[in-house]
Amino acid sequence: MSLSKFDRKHYTQGKTPIEYLANLTDILGGPEIYLKHDDLLGLAGGGNKTRKLEFLVADAQRQGADTLITCGAPQSNHCRLTLSAAKKEGMHAVLVLSETVPGSYREDAGGNNFLYKLLNPLDMIVVPGACDLNDTMHLHAKTLQAEGYKPYVIPMGGSNAIGCLGYIVCAEEIVEQANDLNIEFTHAITPTGSCGTHTGLLMGLRSLHVQTRVIGISVNYSRDKHVKRIAQLAQKVNNELFPERKIVIENDDIIVFDDYIGSGYSLPTEGMREAVHLLARCEAILLDPVYTGKAMAGLINLIRKGHFKKSDKVLFLHTGGSPALYHFADYLL
Ligand SMILES: Cc1ncc(COP(=O)(O)O)c(C=O)c1O
């Protein structure tokens, strides 16, 4: 699949490494567990949104934009990375922060909130969780336009068709690395939130005829909701970006587990706490409490339940987010 027709920025030098987690594999008694370090992607603090932003920011600039508007939760990695990309490009950024958990925005919070302030957005707007974020962003875009700015709205999580291109690229990278390492990954595990990562990865692998099973661990919504969203997003990618060469995704190829959310998005669980501790202490890998901690909790639990064969080779996608660790320090220690 040639992606050369799409404008793209490059925020990372080379490929992110794939590391074999020998200690974790031993502790859990197999399957073989590998980790793709997308936490080491470029921009401030790295993480999966950097890949999406390479295409989204290029599209924004092609349209003549000078200001990026996006949204997320108070500890949003996506907001931090969008703001970071804006700074790199000499653009402005406006963040709309949604209190998905009522009362969760704290002016003096650390983690990503500290980094927003350090990076210095043009504006930061905190809205109640019930607020329609697309409406809010587009309304704000109109105000900015009236003031002479040229805004470009990036949806929640950067998960539109263009954003998905980032993980189509990642799939190509994984396939090249797997060939170099002479490994066939039987499964890939990713946290699934706004679905762009899962959709892009799945489409990228299938476009290369690689049958690695992509397992999404939901951090927010039910399995059914995610399956529907991923199918719709895949259709959008096909219709908007590859109308002449569609990448067919069957519904039963969309695998999501929704058993590891706990009482809600961003709220800690015992499984997450165990996973964050285990990975820090046996592999010196920092997971985050909202996404990768819960996804790893899912992987550990699926292994304990016998979901995998000992001979399987599982690739865990570390999508970043460790700045949020510092916000949750009290709970984690
Ligand atoms: C660290 C991290 N991992 C995973 C995700 C989920 O990715 P997606 O929104 O593409 O499903 C996010 C989304 O914000 C994230 O910040």
The ligand as a MOL file (V3000), in Angstrom:
LIG
                    3D

  0  0  0     0  0            999 V3000
M  V30 BEGIN CTAB
M  V30 COUNTS 16 16 0 0 0
M  V30 BEGIN ATOM
M  V30 1 C -1.2850 6.4240 25.7050 0
M  V30 2 C -2.4720 6.1110 24.8680 0
M  V30 3 N -2.6730 4.8440 24.4820 0
M  V30 4 C -3.7400 4.4830 23.7350 0
M  V30 5 C -4.6810 5.4070 23.3600 0
M  V30 6 C -5.8570 4.9370 22.5760 0
M  V30 7 O -5.6600 5.1160 21.2090 0
M  V30 8 P -6.9210 5.3650 20.2790 0
M  V30 9 O -7.5790 6.6140 20.7910 0
M  V30 10 O -6.3590 5.4920 18.9290 0
M  V30 11 O -7.8200 4.1930 20.4380 0
M  V30 12 C -4.5130 6.7510 23.7300 0
M  V30 13 C -5.5310 7.7540 23.3570 0
M  V30 14 O -5.5680 8.8470 23.8140 0
M  V30 15 C -3.3810 7.1180 24.5040 0
M  V30 16 O -3.1800 8.3810 24.9090 0
M  V30 END ATOM
M  V30 BEGIN BOND
M  V30 1 1 1 2
M  V30 2 1 2 3
M  V30 3 2 2 15
M  V30 4 2 3 4
M  V30 5 1 4 5
M  V30 6 1 5 6
M  V30 7 2 5 12
M  V30 8 1 6 7
M  V30 9 1 7 8
M  V30 10 2 8 9
M  V30 11 1 8 10
M  V30 12 1 8 11
M  V30 13 1 12 13
M  V30 14 1 12 15
M  V30 15 2 13 14
M  V30 16 1 15 16
M  V30 END BOND
M  V30 END CTAB
M  END
